[in-house]
Amino acid sequence: MPASERSYGAYLETRERDGLRRGLTAIAARDARTISIGKDAYVNFAGNDYLALRFHPALIERAKAFAQAHGVGSGASRLVTGNLDLFASLEAKVAALKQKPAALIMASGFQANASILQALFDRSVLGAEPLVFSDRLNHASIHFGCAAAGAREIRYRHGDADHLGSLLSQYQGDERPKFILTESVFSMDGDIAPLAGIAVLARAHDAMLIVDDAHATGILGEGGGGLSGEADIVIGTFSKALGSFGAYVAGSDISRDYLINRCSGLIYSTALPPPVLGAIDAALDLVPSLDAERTHVASLAERFRLGARTLGFDTGASTTQIVPLIAGSNHAALGLSKRLRDAGYFVTAIRPPTVPAGTARLRLAFTAVHTTHDIDGLLDALDDRALPRSATA
Ligand SMILES: Cc1ncc(COP(=O)(O)O)c(C=O)c1O
């Protein structure tokens, strides 16, 4: 065994000891509500399919139609022969949804953040080191993109526009290009960044505002357009409320052209395949009409938050479809997850480094196919005083 492999083994043992070891569980899903593991079925509260679109007949039909008409692969990167004519109309739809002049479709949200930020922060293009002001709870892919660019992040306290403002003031008069990076809805907390205040700061300090709208696109904002209106550049995914896979960036024509020329994730990766483009296309057509679903999801989340708080749980600053139950220790989070699973509900324990040490939690996400009955069952399962009652999966 090479020495390196012994090091990997030792790492795994440490993770195990600290309650941090991860593993892959085989899941079967036949609809948007239920998942099965072996013979056991659970109501799924752990996904990001907020509008329950991944089993929607319109997406499936268009994915099939695109596969039949255009094949199951795109055959090359977009700069070679993979830029199928399907992309242009999809990008026009994304630009309209995000109310930006231009959009570009990328392979995945992680890849988009990793490679777009690397390109935008390229000091050889900017002519100086970028000053990147970044919410400390930003997604791993955002930190990854900064690291790939060799850009040091100046991290401000989570969701704290005052702190951001005071950090920006320290660099007043500094000629280096400034950027502000934030998620709109934070993936593990379900709270919303103070975007209006951040946008004012961005203008005042001549900083480019980049917003990751992954968890708002489709499910929040007017017509499901998300919350990133004030951003110069919006990055988001089709893998969450839009039900399938892939990502987009929306902004100016110049930024789009620049990324086509400089963004390694676009240049060196095969274009998304036609069936996925079909699913994206159908989702983009449907999303504006799903106000009833958005209202339903918001009211389920609110019902759960109120109930959980009454039971003494800490739901953080969540105001969206994502609700954490902050347990603190890793073992406490794992224990809560198991308890819910025993009652028929699948909710994943989220542990460091995904969340800061000491804030391990359950992350619940509510979707269009959940019911008030599900919420009440969940709350019963979390209530120490209640008799165990199994869910109707
Ligand atoms: C805020 C945020 N950005 C980006 C991503 C990555 O998106 P994708 O799953 O499409 O790679 C995620 C998903 O985990 C996310 O939560």
The ligand as a MOL file (V3000), in Angstrom:
LIG
                    3D

  0  0  0     0  0            999 V3000
M  V30 BEGIN CTAB
M  V30 COUNTS 16 16 0 0 0
M  V30 BEGIN ATOM
M  V30 1 C -25.3730 28.1210 -2.9230 0
M  V30 2 C -24.9970 26.9990 -3.8370 0
M  V30 3 N -24.2830 27.2710 -4.9310 0
M  V30 4 C -23.9160 26.2880 -5.7750 0
M  V30 5 C -24.2540 24.9840 -5.5500 0
M  V30 6 C -23.8130 23.9090 -6.4930 0
M  V30 7 O -24.7940 23.6500 -7.4270 0
M  V30 8 P -24.8460 22.2610 -8.2200 0
M  V30 9 O -25.4870 21.2940 -7.3090 0
M  V30 10 O -25.6510 22.5660 -9.4330 0
M  V30 11 O -23.4400 21.8850 -8.5410 0
M  V30 12 C -25.0380 24.6640 -4.4380 0
M  V30 13 C -25.5070 23.2700 -4.2230 0
M  V30 14 O -25.0430 22.5320 -3.4550 0
M  V30 15 C -25.3820 25.6920 -3.5390 0
M  V30 16 O -26.0620 25.3930 -2.4270 0
M  V30 END ATOM
M  V30 BEGIN BOND
M  V30 1 1 1 2
M  V30 2 1 2 3
M  V30 3 2 2 15
M  V30 4 2 3 4
M  V30 5 1 4 5
M  V30 6 1 5 6
M  V30 7 2 5 12
M  V30 8 1 6 7
M  V30 9 1 7 8
M  V30 10 2 8 9
M  V30 11 1 8 10
M  V30 12 1 8 11
M  V30 13 1 12 13
M  V30 14 1 12 15
M  V30 15 2 13 14
M  V30 16 1 15 16
M  V30 END BOND
M  V30 END CTAB
M  END
